[in-house]
Amino acid sequence: MVQEVEGDARDPNRQAKICNDPFVEDFNMTLAQPHSKSVRLNGLATCLRLENVYWNILSTIARSNNCSVNAVLSYIDREVHLRYGGVKNFSGLIRVVCVAHLLKGESPDLSQA
């Protein structure tokens, strides 16, 4: 059975049948462009590279909390250290936090680039 799965994965003519197009209407490709920003996490200067869509979500979270994006990032950094002892991939954590925020139902307008 494993051989069947491996054989299917190697079949170059096999195409996935997608019923619901994952691209939203008028998809803005600039949202997928990575952007590096210098940030200060609890007093420590570092650089964070995220796709523009995540910076937009972070801006929305910051606005809803009446604070800066740096304050949101510092809060996440501090809380992950206190609750879980830290994280190896901070940018990955930020992406997951952003998606979790959206799944919570607070959908911002992400069309800004």
PLY file of the C-alpha trace (Angstrom):
ply
format ascii 1.0
element vertex 113
property float x
property float y
property float z
element edge 112
property int vertex1
property int vertex2
end_header
0.00 0.00 0.00
2.89 2.37 0.74
4.21 1.70 -2.74
0.87 2.80 -4.23
1.04 6.14 -2.40
4.65 6.67 -3.43
3.76 5.80 -7.02
0.91 8.33 -7.02
3.19 11.04 -5.62
5.67 10.50 -8.45
3.05 10.56 -11.23
3.74 13.85 -13.09
0.38 13.67 -14.90
-1.63 13.54 -11.68
-3.36 16.83 -10.90
-5.32 17.68 -7.81
-9.00 18.34 -8.30
-9.65 21.60 -6.47
-13.34 22.39 -6.13
-12.94 25.65 -4.23
-10.30 27.98 -5.62
-7.95 28.90 -2.72
-7.14 32.24 -4.38
-9.57 34.93 -3.35
-10.97 37.16 -6.05
-8.50 39.92 -6.97
-5.68 38.15 -5.11
-2.94 40.66 -4.28
0.40 38.91 -4.82
2.25 41.64 -2.91
0.73 40.21 0.28
2.99 37.18 -0.20
6.15 39.26 -0.52
8.43 38.97 2.51
9.43 42.14 4.29
12.11 42.51 6.96
11.65 44.99 9.76
13.85 45.93 12.67
11.92 45.37 15.87
12.67 45.65 19.55
11.50 42.69 21.63
11.53 43.58 25.31
14.52 45.86 24.80
16.46 43.53 22.47
16.88 44.77 18.88
16.38 42.14 16.19
15.14 41.75 12.64
11.92 39.93 11.77
11.12 38.77 8.24
7.43 38.13 7.52
5.20 38.27 4.49
3.28 41.53 4.12
-0.05 39.88 4.97
1.28 39.04 8.46
2.51 42.59 9.03
-1.03 43.74 8.10
-2.57 41.34 10.63
-0.11 42.48 13.31
-1.04 46.11 12.58
-4.71 45.24 13.05
-3.98 43.48 16.34
-1.95 46.49 17.49
-4.72 48.94 16.55
-7.32 46.86 18.41
-5.09 47.03 21.51
-4.20 50.72 21.09
-0.50 49.95 20.95
2.35 49.49 18.47
3.29 46.38 16.51
6.51 46.28 18.58
4.41 46.16 21.75
2.38 43.23 20.37
5.55 41.38 19.35
7.15 42.05 22.75
4.03 40.73 24.48
4.09 37.53 22.38
7.83 37.10 23.02
7.45 37.59 26.76
4.39 35.31 27.03
5.93 32.46 25.02
8.94 32.55 27.36
6.79 32.64 30.48
4.25 30.03 29.35
6.38 27.65 27.27
10.00 28.45 27.98
10.60 30.06 24.59
10.37 29.05 20.96
12.98 28.16 18.34
11.19 29.75 15.38
9.79 33.13 16.44
8.68 34.16 12.94
6.81 30.85 12.60
5.14 31.50 15.94
4.06 34.95 14.75
2.52 33.44 11.61
0.58 30.92 13.71
-0.55 33.65 16.15
-1.83 35.69 13.19
-3.75 32.74 11.73
-5.17 31.86 15.16
-6.26 35.49 15.53
-8.12 35.28 12.20
-9.70 31.94 13.11
-10.97 33.60 16.28
-13.25 35.61 14.03
-11.64 39.03 14.08
-10.99 39.27 10.35
-9.19 42.47 9.37
-9.00 43.93 5.88
-5.86 42.24 4.57
-5.88 43.87 1.14
-3.33 46.52 2.19
0.16 45.89 0.95
0 1
1 2
2 3
3 4
4 5
5 6
6 7
7 8
8 9
9 10
10 11
11 12
12 13
13 14
14 15
15 16
16 17
17 18
18 19
19 20
20 21
21 22
22 23
23 24
24 25
25 26
26 27
27 28
28 29
29 30
30 31
31 32
32 33
33 34
34 35
35 36
36 37
37 38
38 39
39 40
40 41
41 42
42 43
43 44
44 45
45 46
46 47
47 48
48 49
49 50
50 51
51 52
52 53
53 54
54 55
55 56
56 57
57 58
58 59
59 60
60 61
61 62
62 63
63 64
64 65
65 66
66 67
67 68
68 69
69 70
70 71
71 72
72 73
73 74
74 75
75 76
76 77
77 78
78 79
79 80
80 81
81 82
82 83
83 84
84 85
85 86
86 87
87 88
88 89
89 90
90 91
91 92
92 93
93 94
94 95
95 96
96 97
97 98
98 99
99 100
100 101
101 102
102 103
103 104
104 105
105 106
106 107
107 108
108 109
109 110
110 111
111 112
